[in-house]
Amino acid sequence: AYFRFAQAGGLARLPNNLQVFTRDLEHIRDRCKEKGITLPIVVTIDECDVLAEQRSCFQQLRNLVQHLDGYMFAIAGTGKLLEGMDDVYSPVSRQFTKIQLGPFTEEKDTLDSIRKPLVNLEARFAEQSDDVIDQQMLAMTVSQLIHSLEASRMVEEVHKWTTGRPYDIRLLSQVMFKRLQDGSATTMELSSQCMETP
C-alpha cells in the first residue's frame, strides 16, 4: 500500500515520512513475532523500473534495508532498474543480490511453465468439489490434457515462437486454455487464432 503509482507520470513514491513507514513495518514485524510467525518477512516489489526515475526512492530503499531488522526486500525489474541502481547510488547495489533471469533455454522448462497452472487448477477444483465423481473426472481430464501436452509438438512450437520468454509462454498458454474452455478449440493448441487474440 505504501508503494503506489502517482497519478501524474506513474512514478512510484514512498510515504513522505520515512520514519512513519519504518515504524509501521516495525509494528508489523513485532506483531508477527508475537504470533509466532517466522522471520524474516519478505516484501516483494514488482515492476521497479519506475524507481530508476526516482533517485530519492533508491536512497530511501537503501536506508530501509540497512536499518530495518526482520525484513528481506525482493525487488523485480528489467535491466533499466539494475542500471539505475548502479548509476544513482552505488551502495544500494551492494545491499542486494542481483539475479538476472533470462528466457528458458530448454523446452522442458516451457512445458513446466504450461503444465504447472493446470496442475494447480486441478488441485483447486478438487478441493472445492464435494462430489467424488466430479473430482475423479476433473483429475482424469486434466491428466489427459497434461499427457497430450507432453506428447504433442505444441510445447516445441510455443518454445520457438516465444523464444523461451516466461511471460509470453504464460500469456500464450492462457489464451490457448481460454479457447479450450470456450469451445473454440478441442485441445490446447497453437493456432493463428491464438496469435490474433488481444
C-alpha positions as protocol buffer text, in pm:
chain_id: "A"
residue {
  index: 1
  type: ALA
  ca { x: 0 y: 0 z: 0 }
}
residue {
  index: 2
  type: TYR
  ca { x: 289 y: 235 z: 64 }
}
residue {
  index: 3
  type: PHE
  ca { x: 435 y: 194 z: -281 }
}
residue {
  index: 4
  type: ARG
  ca { x: 180 y: 341 z: -513 }
}
residue {
  index: 5
  type: PHE
  ca { x: 178 y: 481 z: -859 }
}
residue {
  index: 6
  type: ALA
  ca { x: 135 y: 853 z: -866 }
}
residue {
  index: 7
  type: GLN
  ca { x: -146 y: 977 z: -1088 }
}
residue {
  index: 8
  type: ALA
  ca { x: 90 y: 1206 z: -1275 }
}
residue {
  index: 9
  type: GLY
  ca { x: 370 y: 1026 z: -1451 }
}
residue {
  index: 10
  type: GLY
  ca { x: 307 y: 681 z: -1299 }
}
residue {
  index: 11
  type: LEU
  ca { x: 611 y: 709 z: -1074 }
}
residue {
  index: 12
  type: ALA
  ca { x: 647 y: 508 z: -756 }
}
residue {
  index: 13
  type: ARG
  ca { x: 669 y: 703 z: -434 }
}
residue {
  index: 14
  type: LEU
  ca { x: 738 y: 616 z: -74 }
}
residue {
  index: 15
  type: PRO
  ca { x: 543 y: 785 z: 201 }
}
residue {
  index: 16
  type: ASN
  ca { x: 659 y: 1140 z: 263 }
}
residue {
  index: 17
  type: ASN
  ca { x: 768 y: 1047 z: 611 }
}
residue {
  index: 18
  type: LEU
  ca { x: 1005 y: 751 z: 600 }
}
residue {
  index: 19
  type: GLN
  ca { x: 1000 y: 735 z: 980 }
}
residue {
  index: 20
  type: VAL
  ca { x: 627 y: 662 z: 977 }
}
residue {
  index: 21
  type: PHE
  ca { x: 677 y: 390 z: 716 }
}
residue {
  index: 22
  type: THR
  ca { x: 963 y: 237 z: 917 }
}
residue {
  index: 23
  type: ARG
  ca { x: 757 y: 248 z: 1236 }
}
residue {
  index: 24
  type: ASP
  ca { x: 468 y: 73 z: 1062 }
}
residue {
  index: 25
  type: LEU
  ca { x: 697 y: -201 z: 931 }
}
residue {
  index: 26
  type: GLU
  ca { x: 846 y: -244 z: 1279 }
}
residue {
  index: 27
  type: HIS
  ca { x: 494 y: -275 z: 1421 }
}
residue {
  index: 28
  type: ILE
  ca { x: 406 y: -544 z: 1164 }
}
residue {
  index: 29
  type: ARG
  ca { x: 730 y: -730 z: 1244 }
}
residue {
  index: 30
  type: ASP
  ca { x: 664 y: -715 z: 1619 }
}
residue {
  index: 31
  type: ARG
  ca { x: 307 y: -842 z: 1574 }
}
residue {
  index: 32
  type: CYS
  ca { x: 438 y: -1131 z: 1364 }
}
residue {
  index: 33
  type: LYS
  ca { x: 687 y: -1219 z: 1638 }
}
residue {
  index: 34
  type: GLU
  ca { x: 409 y: -1212 z: 1898 }
}
residue {
  index: 35
  type: LYS
  ca { x: 203 y: -1453 z: 1687 }
}
residue {
  index: 36
  type: GLY
  ca { x: 500 y: -1686 z: 1636 }
}
residue {
  index: 37
  type: ILE
  ca { x: 538 y: -1613 z: 1266 }
}
residue {
  index: 38
  type: THR
  ca { x: 887 y: -1696 z: 1147 }
}
residue {
  index: 39
  type: LEU
  ca { x: 1101 y: -1406 z: 1034 }
}
residue {
  index: 40
  type: PRO
  ca { x: 1220 y: -1263 z: 803 }
}
residue {
  index: 41
  type: ILE
  ca { x: 918 y: -1107 z: 639 }
}
residue {
  index: 42
  type: VAL
  ca { x: 969 y: -1082 z: 266 }
}
residue {
  index: 43
  type: VAL
  ca { x: 848 y: -766 z: 97 }
}
residue {
  index: 44
  type: THR
  ca { x: 818 y: -813 z: -278 }
}
residue {
  index: 45
  type: ILE
  ca { x: 804 y: -511 z: -503 }
}
residue {
  index: 46
  type: ASP
  ca { x: 745 y: -573 z: -873 }
}
residue {
  index: 47
  type: GLU
  ca { x: 792 y: -350 z: -1177 }
}
residue {
  index: 48
  type: CYS
  ca { x: 1051 y: -137 z: -1003 }
}
residue {
  index: 49
  type: ASP
  ca { x: 1182 y: 14 z: -1323 }
}
residue {
  index: 50
  type: VAL
  ca { x: 994 y: 327 z: -1221 }
}
residue {
  index: 51
  type: LEU
  ca { x: 1241 y: 356 z: -932 }
}
residue {
  index: 52
  type: ALA
  ca { x: 1515 y: 424 z: -1186 }
}
residue {
  index: 53
  type: GLU
  ca { x: 1340 y: 755 z: -1249 }
}
residue {
  index: 54
  type: GLN
  ca { x: 1320 y: 843 z: -878 }
}
residue {
  index: 55
  type: ARG
  ca { x: 1669 y: 880 z: -731 }
}
residue {
  index: 56
  type: SER
  ca { x: 1540 y: 954 z: -383 }
}
residue {
  index: 57
  type: CYS
  ca { x: 1347 y: 625 z: -374 }
}
residue {
  index: 58
  type: PHE
  ca { x: 1673 y: 433 z: -410 }
}
residue {
  index: 59
  type: GLN
  ca { x: 1819 y: 613 z: -113 }
}
residue {
  index: 60
  type: GLN
  ca { x: 1509 y: 553 z: 97 }
}
residue {
  index: 61
  type: LEU
  ca { x: 1503 y: 186 z: -1 }
}
residue {
  index: 62
  type: ARG
  ca { x: 1869 y: 154 z: 93 }
}
residue {
  index: 63
  type: ASN
  ca { x: 1801 y: 312 z: 433 }
}
residue {
  index: 64
  type: LEU
  ca { x: 1517 y: 67 z: 496 }
}
residue {
  index: 65
  type: VAL
  ca { x: 1729 y: -231 z: 400 }
}
residue {
  index: 66
  type: GLN
  ca { x: 2021 y: -121 z: 617 }
}
residue {
  index: 67
  type: HIS
  ca { x: 1829 y: -27 z: 929 }
}
residue {
  index: 68
  type: LEU
  ca { x: 1522 y: -249 z: 942 }
}
residue {
  index: 69
  type: ASP
  ca { x: 1576 y: -590 z: 1101 }
}
residue {
  index: 70
  type: GLY
  ca { x: 1350 y: -884 z: 1027 }
}
residue {
  index: 71
  type: TYR
  ca { x: 1277 y: -799 z: 664 }
}
residue {
  index: 72
  type: MET
  ca { x: 1402 y: -905 z: 327 }
}
residue {
  index: 73
  type: PHE
  ca { x: 1322 y: -699 z: 20 }
}
residue {
  index: 74
  type: ALA
  ca { x: 1285 y: -861 z: -319 }
}
residue {
  index: 75
  type: ILE
  ca { x: 1256 y: -609 z: -598 }
}
residue {
  index: 76
  type: ALA
  ca { x: 1195 y: -701 z: -959 }
}
residue {
  index: 77
  type: GLY
  ca { x: 1257 y: -508 z: -1275 }
}
residue {
  index: 78
  type: THR
  ca { x: 1442 y: -510 z: -1603 }
}
residue {
  index: 79
  type: GLY
  ca { x: 1799 y: -410 z: -1680 }
}
residue {
  index: 80
  type: LYS
  ca { x: 1685 y: -48 z: -1657 }
}
residue {
  index: 81
  type: LEU
  ca { x: 1640 y: -93 z: -1282 }
}
residue {
  index: 82
  type: LEU
  ca { x: 1983 y: -251 z: -1239 }
}
residue {
  index: 83
  type: GLU
  ca { x: 2146 y: 32 z: -1434 }
}
residue {
  index: 84
  type: GLY
  ca { x: 1963 y: 287 z: -1221 }
}
residue {
  index: 85
  type: MET
  ca { x: 2077 y: 116 z: -902 }
}
residue {
  index: 86
  type: ASP
  ca { x: 2439 y: 121 z: -1012 }
}
residue {
  index: 87
  type: ASP
  ca { x: 2433 y: 470 z: -1163 }
}
residue {
  index: 88
  type: VAL
  ca { x: 2249 y: 657 z: -892 }
}
residue {
  index: 89
  type: TYR
  ca { x: 2363 y: 521 z: -557 }
}
residue {
  index: 90
  type: SER
  ca { x: 2627 y: 255 z: -584 }
}
residue {
  index: 91
  type: PRO
  ca { x: 2585 y: 148 z: -219 }
}
residue {
  index: 92
  type: VAL
  ca { x: 2233 y: 31 z: -300 }
}
residue {
  index: 93
  type: SER
  ca { x: 2355 y: -237 z: -537 }
}
residue {
  index: 94
  type: ARG
  ca { x: 2573 y: -380 z: -259 }
}
residue {
  index: 95
  type: GLN
  ca { x: 2263 y: -431 z: -44 }
}
residue {
  index: 96
  type: PHE
  ca { x: 2101 y: -665 z: -296 }
}
residue {
  index: 97
  type: THR
  ca { x: 2195 y: -989 z: -465 }
}
residue {
  index: 98
  type: LYS
  ca { x: 2127 y: -949 z: -834 }
}
residue {
  index: 99
  type: ILE
  ca { x: 1967 y: -1244 z: -1005 }
}
residue {
  index: 100
  type: GLN
  ca { x: 1926 y: -1193 z: -1376 }
}
residue {
  index: 101
  type: LEU
  ca { x: 1658 y: -1407 z: -1532 }
}
residue {
  index: 102
  type: GLY
  ca { x: 1658 y: -1480 z: -1899 }
}
residue {
  index: 103
  type: PRO
  ca { x: 1443 y: -1686 z: -2127 }
}
residue {
  index: 104
  type: PHE
  ca { x: 1409 y: -2061 z: -2084 }
}
residue {
  index: 105
  type: THR
  ca { x: 1672 y: -2243 z: -2284 }
}
residue {
  index: 106
  type: GLU
  ca { x: 1512 y: -2586 z: -2267 }
}
residue {
  index: 107
  type: GLU
  ca { x: 1169 y: -2699 z: -2380 }
}
residue {
  index: 108
  type: LYS
  ca { x: 1115 y: -2890 z: -2055 }
}
residue {
  index: 109
  type: ASP
  ca { x: 1107 y: -2554 z: -1874 }
}
residue {
  index: 110
  type: THR
  ca { x: 847 y: -2431 z: -2120 }
}
residue {
  index: 111
  type: LEU
  ca { x: 644 y: -2747 z: -2061 }
}
residue {
  index: 112
  type: ASP
  ca { x: 667 y: -2696 z: -1683 }
}
residue {
  index: 113
  type: SER
  ca { x: 550 y: -2336 z: -1725 }
}
residue {
  index: 114
  type: ILE
  ca { x: 246 y: -2452 z: -1921 }
}
residue {
  index: 115
  type: ARG
  ca { x: 175 y: -2757 z: -1702 }
}
residue {
  index: 116
  type: LYS
  ca { x: 206 y: -2605 z: -1354 }
}
residue {
  index: 117
  type: PRO
  ca { x: -106 y: -2383 z: -1369 }
}
residue {
  index: 118
  type: LEU
  ca { x: -305 y: -2682 z: -1497 }
}
residue {
  index: 119
  type: VAL
  ca { x: -191 y: -2897 z: -1206 }
}
residue {
  index: 120
  type: ASN
  ca { x: -274 y: -2614 z: -965 }
}
residue {
  index: 121
  type: LEU
  ca { x: -616 y: -2577 z: -1127 }
}
residue {
  index: 122
  type: GLU
  ca { x: -680 y: -2948 z: -1085 }
}
residue {
  index: 123
  type: ALA
  ca { x: -594 y: -2930 z: -715 }
}
residue {
  index: 124
  type: ARG
  ca { x: -806 y: -2620 z: -657 }
}
residue {
  index: 125
  type: PHE
  ca { x: -1115 y: -2768 z: -822 }
}
residue {
  index: 126
  type: ALA
  ca { x: -1066 y: -3098 z: -643 }
}
residue {
  index: 127
  type: GLU
  ca { x: -1067 y: -2914 z: -307 }
}
residue {
  index: 128
  type: GLN
  ca { x: -1380 y: -2719 z: -395 }
}
residue {
  index: 129
  type: SER
  ca { x: -1585 y: -3013 z: -519 }
}
residue {
  index: 130
  type: ASP
  ca { x: -1773 y: -3230 z: -269 }
}
residue {
  index: 131
  type: ASP
  ca { x: -1858 y: -3484 z: -537 }
}
residue {
  index: 132
  type: VAL
  ca { x: -1601 y: -3763 z: -560 }
}
residue {
  index: 133
  type: ILE
  ca { x: -1712 y: -3843 z: -916 }
}
residue {
  index: 134
  type: ASP
  ca { x: -1651 y: -3480 z: -1023 }
}
residue {
  index: 135
  type: GLN
  ca { x: -1307 y: -3486 z: -860 }
}
residue {
  index: 136
  type: GLN
  ca { x: -1213 y: -3804 z: -1043 }
}
residue {
  index: 137
  type: MET
  ca { x: -1348 y: -3679 z: -1379 }
}
residue {
  index: 138
  type: LEU
  ca { x: -1161 y: -3350 z: -1342 }
}
residue {
  index: 139
  type: ALA
  ca { x: -840 y: -3527 z: -1243 }
}
residue {
  index: 140
  type: MET
  ca { x: -872 y: -3755 z: -1544 }
}
residue {
  index: 141
  type: THR
  ca { x: -944 y: -3462 z: -1779 }
}
residue {
  index: 142
  type: VAL
  ca { x: -650 y: -3253 z: -1656 }
}
residue {
  index: 143
  type: SER
  ca { x: -423 y: -3557 z: -1656 }
}
residue {
  index: 144
  type: GLN
  ca { x: -524 y: -3630 z: -2017 }
}
residue {
  index: 145
  type: LEU
  ca { x: -462 y: -3267 z: -2111 }
}
residue {
  index: 146
  type: ILE
  ca { x: -118 y: -3271 z: -1947 }
}
residue {
  index: 147
  type: HIS
  ca { x: -33 y: -3601 z: -2116 }
}
residue {
  index: 148
  type: SER
  ca { x: -143 y: -3461 z: -2452 }
}
residue {
  index: 149
  type: LEU
  ca { x: 83 y: -3159 z: -2398 }
}
residue {
  index: 150
  type: GLU
  ca { x: 380 y: -3383 z: -2333 }
}
residue {
  index: 151
  type: ALA
  ca { x: 306 y: -3593 z: -2642 }
}
residue {
  index: 152
  type: SER
  ca { x: 235 y: -3304 z: -2882 }
}
residue {
  index: 153
  type: ARG
  ca { x: 465 y: -3070 z: -3070 }
}
residue {
  index: 154
  type: MET
  ca { x: 277 y: -2773 z: -2925 }
}
residue {
  index: 155
  type: VAL
  ca { x: 535 y: -2719 z: -2649 }
}
residue {
  index: 156
  type: GLU
  ca { x: 814 y: -2712 z: -2906 }
}
residue {
  index: 157
  type: GLU
  ca { x: 617 y: -2461 z: -3115 }
}
residue {
  index: 158
  type: VAL
  ca { x: 540 y: -2242 z: -2814 }
}
residue {
  index: 159
  type: HIS
  ca { x: 904 y: -2250 z: -2708 }
}
residue {
  index: 160
  type: LYS
  ca { x: 1020 y: -2146 z: -3055 }
}
residue {
  index: 161
  type: TRP
  ca { x: 753 y: -1880 z: -3101 }
}
residue {
  index: 162
  type: THR
  ca { x: 816 y: -1718 z: -2761 }
}
residue {
  index: 163
  type: THR
  ca { x: 1193 y: -1779 z: -2768 }
}
residue {
  index: 164
  type: GLY
  ca { x: 1152 y: -1913 z: -2416 }
}
residue {
  index: 165
  type: ARG
  ca { x: 1034 y: -1589 z: -2255 }
}
residue {
  index: 166
  type: PRO
  ca { x: 828 y: -1691 z: -1948 }
}
residue {
  index: 167
  type: TYR
  ca { x: 583 y: -1402 z: -1968 }
}
residue {
  index: 168
  type: ASP
  ca { x: 500 y: -1477 z: -2331 }
}
residue {
  index: 169
  type: ILE
  ca { x: 469 y: -1850 z: -2259 }
}
residue {
  index: 170
  type: ARG
  ca { x: 224 y: -1782 z: -1976 }
}
residue {
  index: 171
  type: LEU
  ca { x: 23 y: -1537 z: -2185 }
}
residue {
  index: 172
  type: LEU
  ca { x: 0 y: -1773 z: -2481 }
}
residue {
  index: 173
  type: SER
  ca { x: -91 y: -2063 z: -2250 }
}
residue {
  index: 174
  type: GLN
  ca { x: -376 y: -1860 z: -2102 }
}
residue {
  index: 175
  type: VAL
  ca { x: -509 y: -1782 z: -2449 }
}
residue {
  index: 176
  type: MET
  ca { x: -490 y: -2148 z: -2554 }
}
residue {
  index: 177
  type: PHE
  ca { x: -662 y: -2263 z: -2234 }
}
residue {
  index: 178
  type: LYS
  ca { x: -935 y: -1999 z: -2271 }
}
residue {
  index: 179
  type: ARG
  ca { x: -1000 y: -2121 z: -2627 }
}
residue {
  index: 180
  type: LEU
  ca { x: -1030 y: -2475 z: -2490 }
}
residue {
  index: 181
  type: GLN
  ca { x: -1273 y: -2362 z: -2220 }
}
residue {
  index: 182
  type: ASP
  ca { x: -1499 y: -2164 z: -2451 }
}
residue {
  index: 183
  type: GLY
  ca { x: -1511 y: -2443 z: -2710 }
}
residue {
  index: 184
  type: SER
  ca { x: -1312 y: -2260 z: -2978 }
}
residue {
  index: 185
  type: ALA
  ca { x: -1058 y: -2545 z: -2968 }
}
residue {
  index: 186
  type: THR
  ca { x: -1072 y: -2911 z: -2871 }
}
residue {
  index: 187
  type: THR
  ca { x: -732 y: -2912 z: -2706 }
}
residue {
  index: 188
  type: MET
  ca { x: -462 y: -2665 z: -2612 }
}
residue {
  index: 189
  type: GLU
  ca { x: -307 y: -2590 z: -2946 }
}
residue {
  index: 190
  type: LEU
  ca { x: -105 y: -2313 z: -3101 }
}
residue {
  index: 191
  type: SER
  ca { x: -301 y: -2164 z: -3390 }
}
residue {
  index: 192
  type: SER
  ca { x: -330 y: -1840 z: -3583 }
}
residue {
  index: 193
  type: GLN
  ca { x: -638 y: -1755 z: -3372 }
}
residue {
  index: 194
  type: CYS
  ca { x: -420 y: -1762 z: -3060 }
}
residue {
  index: 195
  type: MET
  ca { x: -188 y: -1505 z: -3215 }
}
residue {
  index: 196
  type: GLU
  ca { x: -479 y: -1276 z: -3303 }
}
residue {
  index: 197
  type: THR
  ca { x: -626 y: -1270 z: -2954 }
}
residue {
  index: 198
  type: PRO
  ca { x: -566 y: -931 z: -2788 }
}
